[in-house]
Structure formats: structure tokens, C-alpha cells
Amino acid sequence: MKKSRTFLGLAAVILIFSGAYIFACHSSHFRVSEIKIRGNNRIPAAEIAKMSEACLDQNILRLNLDDLEERLREDIRLKDMRVQRRLPGCILVEVEEKIPMLWVSLPACSSDPQNGGFYGLSIDQEIIPLNQKDFTDDLPIVTGVEIRKGEPGSNPMPESYRRWPNPKAERALEFYRCVTRIDPASSEILAEINVDDELNVTLHLLPGIKVMLGHGDFEKKWRRVKTVLAGEEKTGELACLDLRFDDQVVLARSAGRSNSGRR
């Protein structure tokens, strides 16, 4: 008898919730009337909302959010996104845009003189068009990768929001990923990464120190650079650090100071 009552009670609860769900799936109260966009900075919210407007006036409980995410993934400017329901009638779209991690100087092939031949380079080696707001960010600049249209043996011209198969750009990103992983604050003193010679990556640090890394273990060499800088009372007197030699650093100082030293 007790088991029967428990079963009947459970069945009643299931029926109540099932009925409530069926009612909600057909109720106008649960129709999508608003789309909220979060996480966008470069892309206008109206553009993202327009890609999602097929959701409007649809029942929020019956809506297939996977279909909406797939539609949003067609926009090559977006790196990732997440779509959520906000009852009773709101869809929240959270996006992650592709953003520049570095600037790359390509004045020889620039079709955008407004930006002076500068492009953005994402962490995935994609070319990101720059806008005026981007120039308020103090990002390191990659130099030494100039190419010309139609030049024999040149790399393909960069396309916006597409991976650029340029070995020098890849070398610069290899270094940048390495040092920012072990030293997130490195970007605060890193002004320029020159990859004109792929076997001798050259850096320019603030406040005006040239660093010739050579080739080899970027992590090891960057730690050595930081050790030298930490041991200098007046880093402004340093002009150059040369790490091209095995297990040593050659220092050059500004004019009027001791010309060189070894560490």
C-alpha cells in the first residue's frame, strides 16, 4: 500500500512537470523577444544580433542553441562563442573575438595607408585588421617580414582573419608565446621583435636596449636576459646584450661608459 502511494505521488509529480513543460513550450510568454550580446569590442553588437535574429519570436525552450552557435561560427572574426537561454524570453550570446597579440609592420604591401602598413597578428598567426582603438594598446611590433606583391619566392599576401603562412611571422610568435608563458610581464618591456634574420632574432626592449638572441632555447635565453637586467642598477646605461654565444652574455654600454662586459 505504501509503495503504491509513493508510485502514485511520483507519477503525479511527473505529470505536473510534464504538463507545465508542454504548456511552456507553446506559451507566448516564453517566446524570444530579446537578444543580448556580451564580449564584443571590435564587432558591433547589431551585427552579431542580426546573425541571431532567426531566434526572435521562437519558443525559447524549443530553440536549438547548437544551430545558432554553428551560424555564428561562420563569422571568421569570431574565435569562440557561447549561447544561453535567459528565461522567459532572452537569448544571451557571449562571444570571443579574434584580437591582435602583436603588430606586424608590412609597409611594402600595405593596401591600407591609414594604418601605415601595420596589421595585427593573432596568437594563432591570423592577420587582424587594425582600427584606431587598437593603436591605444601598446603591443610589441614584429619587423623584418616585408614582402612585395608578385616578388619571386615571396610569401602569400596576408588575408584578413586568415592564418598567414609566413615563416618569419611564425618565428616571432614562437618567441612571443614562449616568453609570455614563463614571464607574462615581458610584454611591458618588449617593444620590437625583428626577424629579418630568422637565425638571429633581435629584440628592442624599453628603454632602448638591443638584444641579439641568436638561435636556440628562447626560454633559457630570456631568463638570462631578465637575470642581467635584474643585476643592473642602471639599465638605462645598457645599449646591447648579445646572447649569440654559448652560455655567456656580452654587454655593451652607452657611450661614455665601460664599452663591454661578459656575464
C-alpha positions as CSV (number, residue, x, y, z in Angstrom):
1,M,0.0,0.0,0.0
2,K,2.8,2.4,0.9
3,K,4.7,1.6,-2.3
4,S,1.5,2.3,-4.3
5,R,1.1,5.7,-2.7
6,T,4.7,6.5,-3.4
7,F,4.4,5.5,-7.0
8,L,1.2,7.5,-7.5
9,G,2.8,10.5,-5.9
10,L,5.8,10.2,-8.2
11,A,3.6,9.8,-11.2
12,A,1.6,12.9,-10.2
13,V,4.7,15.0,-9.9
14,I,5.9,13.8,-13.3
15,L,2.6,14.6,-14.9
16,I,2.5,18.0,-13.3
17,F,6.0,18.9,-14.6
18,S,5.4,17.4,-18.0
19,G,2.2,19.4,-18.3
20,A,4.0,22.5,-17.2
21,Y,6.8,22.0,-19.8
22,I,4.3,21.3,-22.6
23,F,2.4,24.4,-21.6
24,A,5.6,26.5,-21.6
25,C,6.7,25.1,-25.0
26,H,3.5,26.5,-26.5
27,S,3.1,29.6,-24.4
28,S,3.7,33.1,-26.0
29,H,5.2,34.1,-22.6
30,F,8.3,32.0,-23.5
31,R,8.9,33.4,-27.0
32,V,12.3,35.1,-27.6
33,S,11.9,38.9,-27.6
34,E,15.4,40.0,-26.8
35,I,19.0,39.1,-27.8
36,K,21.8,40.3,-25.6
37,I,25.4,40.4,-26.8
38,R,28.4,40.3,-24.5
39,G,32.2,40.2,-25.1
40,N,32.2,42.1,-28.3
41,N,34.6,45.0,-28.8
42,R,35.6,45.2,-32.4
43,I,32.4,43.8,-33.9
44,P,29.2,45.9,-33.5
45,A,26.6,44.2,-31.3
46,A,24.0,44.9,-34.0
47,E,25.9,42.7,-36.5
48,I,26.0,39.8,-34.1
49,A,22.4,40.3,-33.2
50,K,21.5,40.2,-36.9
51,M,23.1,36.8,-37.2
52,S,20.9,35.7,-34.3
53,E,17.7,37.3,-35.3
54,A,16.2,34.0,-36.6
55,C,15.7,33.2,-32.9
56,L,13.2,36.1,-32.4
57,D,9.6,35.1,-31.8
58,Q,10.7,31.4,-31.4
59,N,9.8,29.5,-28.3
60,I,12.9,29.7,-26.1
61,L,12.6,26.1,-24.7
62,R,12.3,24.5,-28.2
63,L,15.1,26.6,-29.7
64,N,18.1,24.6,-30.8
65,L,21.1,26.6,-29.5
66,D,23.6,24.4,-31.3
67,D,22.2,25.6,-34.6
68,L,22.7,29.2,-33.6
69,E,26.3,28.6,-32.5
70,E,27.0,27.0,-35.8
71,R,25.6,30.0,-37.6
72,L,27.8,32.3,-35.5
73,R,30.9,30.2,-36.3
74,E,30.6,31.2,-39.9
75,D,31.8,34.6,-39.0
76,I,35.6,34.4,-39.3
77,R,36.0,37.3,-37.0
78,L,34.9,35.2,-34.0
79,K,37.2,32.9,-32.2
80,D,34.6,31.3,-29.9
81,M,31.1,31.9,-28.6
82,R,28.5,30.6,-26.2
83,V,24.7,30.9,-26.4
84,Q,22.5,30.6,-23.3
85,R,18.8,30.9,-22.5
86,R,17.6,33.5,-20.1
87,L,14.0,32.8,-19.2
88,P,11.4,33.8,-20.0
89,G,12.4,35.3,-23.4
90,C,16.0,36.4,-23.7
91,I,19.0,34.8,-25.6
92,L,22.4,35.7,-24.3
93,V,25.2,35.5,-26.8
94,E,28.7,35.7,-25.4
95,V,31.5,36.0,-28.0
96,E,35.3,35.9,-28.0
97,E,36.7,37.9,-30.9
98,K,40.0,37.3,-32.6
99,I,42.3,40.0,-31.4
100,P,45.9,41.1,-32.2
101,M,48.6,39.9,-29.8
102,L,51.3,41.6,-31.8
103,W,51.6,44.3,-34.5
104,V,53.3,43.4,-37.7
105,S,54.9,46.0,-40.0
106,L,54.3,45.4,-43.7
107,P,54.7,48.8,-45.4
108,A,55.8,47.3,-48.7
109,C,52.5,45.6,-49.3
110,S,50.1,47.8,-47.5
111,S,46.7,48.5,-49.1
112,D,45.6,50.5,-46.0
113,P,47.7,53.6,-45.8
114,Q,45.6,54.9,-43.0
115,N,47.3,52.4,-40.7
116,G,50.7,53.0,-42.1
117,G,51.3,49.4,-43.1
118,F,50.6,47.9,-39.7
119,Y,48.4,44.8,-39.2
120,G,47.5,42.8,-36.2
121,L,48.8,39.3,-35.7
122,S,46.8,36.9,-33.5
123,I,48.2,34.2,-31.3
124,D,47.1,31.7,-34.0
125,Q,49.0,33.6,-36.6
126,E,46.0,35.2,-38.2
127,I,46.0,38.7,-39.7
128,I,43.7,41.1,-37.8
129,P,42.8,44.4,-39.4
130,L,43.6,47.3,-37.1
131,N,41.3,50.1,-36.1
132,Q,42.1,53.4,-34.4
133,K,41.2,51.9,-31.0
134,D,43.9,49.2,-31.4
135,F,46.6,51.9,-31.5
136,T,45.9,52.7,-27.9
137,D,47.2,49.3,-27.0
138,D,51.0,49.2,-26.6
139,L,51.7,45.9,-28.3
140,P,55.2,44.7,-29.4
141,I,55.9,45.2,-33.2
142,V,57.2,42.5,-35.4
143,T,59.6,43.8,-38.1
144,G,61.7,42.2,-40.8
145,V,58.9,40.5,-42.7
146,E,58.3,42.9,-45.5
147,I,57.1,41.4,-48.8
148,R,56.2,42.7,-52.2
149,K,53.3,41.8,-54.5
150,G,54.5,39.4,-57.2
151,E,58.0,39.2,-55.9
152,P,59.5,35.8,-56.8
153,G,59.6,33.4,-53.9
154,S,57.6,35.8,-51.7
155,N,55.1,34.6,-49.1
156,P,51.3,34.8,-49.9
157,M,49.8,38.2,-49.3
158,P,48.1,38.3,-45.9
159,E,44.3,37.9,-45.8
160,S,42.2,39.4,-43.0
161,Y,41.2,36.9,-40.3
162,R,43.1,34.1,-42.1
163,R,46.2,32.3,-41.0
164,W,49.2,33.8,-42.7
165,P,51.8,31.0,-43.6
166,N,54.8,33.3,-43.2
167,P,57.8,31.5,-41.5
168,K,59.2,34.8,-40.1
169,A,55.9,35.7,-38.5
170,E,55.7,32.1,-37.1
171,R,59.2,32.6,-35.7
172,A,58.2,35.8,-33.9
173,L,55.1,34.2,-32.5
174,E,57.1,31.2,-31.3
175,F,59.3,33.5,-29.3
176,Y,56.4,35.6,-28.0
177,R,54.4,32.6,-26.9
178,C,57.4,31.2,-25.1
179,V,58.3,34.3,-23.1
180,T,54.8,35.3,-22.2
181,R,54.1,31.8,-20.9
182,I,57.1,32.0,-18.5
183,D,57.0,35.7,-17.9
184,P,53.6,37.4,-18.5
185,A,55.1,40.8,-17.7
186,S,57.6,40.6,-20.6
187,S,55.2,42.5,-22.9
188,E,55.7,45.6,-20.7
189,I,59.4,45.9,-21.8
190,L,59.3,44.3,-25.2
191,A,59.0,46.9,-27.9
192,E,60.1,45.1,-31.1
193,I,60.8,41.6,-32.4
194,N,63.0,41.7,-35.5
195,V,63.0,38.5,-37.5
196,D,64.9,39.8,-40.6
197,D,67.4,37.0,-39.9
198,E,65.4,34.0,-38.7
199,L,68.5,32.5,-37.1
200,N,69.2,35.7,-35.1
201,V,66.0,37.1,-33.6
202,T,66.8,40.6,-32.4
203,L,64.8,42.4,-29.7
204,H,64.4,46.0,-28.7
205,L,63.5,46.5,-25.1
206,L,62.4,49.5,-23.2
207,P,64.2,51.8,-22.5
208,G,66.2,51.3,-25.7
209,I,68.2,48.1,-25.1
210,K,69.0,45.9,-28.1
211,V,69.1,42.1,-27.5
212,M,70.6,39.7,-30.1
213,L,69.2,36.3,-29.1
214,G,70.7,34.2,-31.9
215,H,69.1,30.8,-32.2
216,G,68.3,28.1,-29.7
217,D,66.3,27.9,-26.5
218,F,64.2,31.0,-26.2
219,E,63.1,30.3,-22.7
220,K,66.7,29.8,-21.4
221,K,67.9,33.0,-23.2
222,W,65.0,35.1,-21.9
223,R,65.6,34.0,-18.4
224,R,69.3,35.0,-18.9
225,V,68.2,38.5,-20.2
226,K,66.0,39.0,-17.1
227,T,68.8,37.9,-14.8
228,V,71.2,40.5,-16.4
229,L,68.6,43.3,-16.2
230,A,67.9,42.4,-12.5
231,G,71.6,42.7,-11.7
232,E,72.0,46.2,-13.3
233,E,71.5,49.2,-11.1
234,K,71.1,51.5,-14.1
235,T,69.6,49.6,-17.0
236,G,69.4,52.9,-19.0
237,E,73.2,52.6,-19.4
238,L,72.9,49.3,-21.3
239,A,72.9,49.6,-25.1
240,C,73.1,45.9,-26.2
241,L,73.0,42.4,-24.9
242,D,74.5,39.7,-27.2
243,L,73.4,36.1,-26.4
244,R,74.6,34.6,-29.7
245,F,77.5,32.8,-27.9
246,D,77.1,29.7,-25.8
247,D,76.5,30.2,-22.1
248,Q,77.5,33.8,-22.0
249,V,76.2,37.3,-22.5
250,V,78.2,40.1,-24.0
251,L,77.2,43.6,-22.7
252,A,77.7,46.8,-24.5
253,R,77.1,50.1,-22.6
254,S,76.1,53.6,-23.8
255,A,78.8,56.0,-24.9
256,G,80.9,57.4,-22.1
257,R,80.5,54.1,-20.1
258,S,82.5,50.9,-20.0
259,N,82.2,49.5,-23.5
260,S,81.6,45.9,-22.8
261,G,81.4,43.2,-20.3
262,R,80.7,39.4,-20.1
263,R,78.2,37.6,-17.9
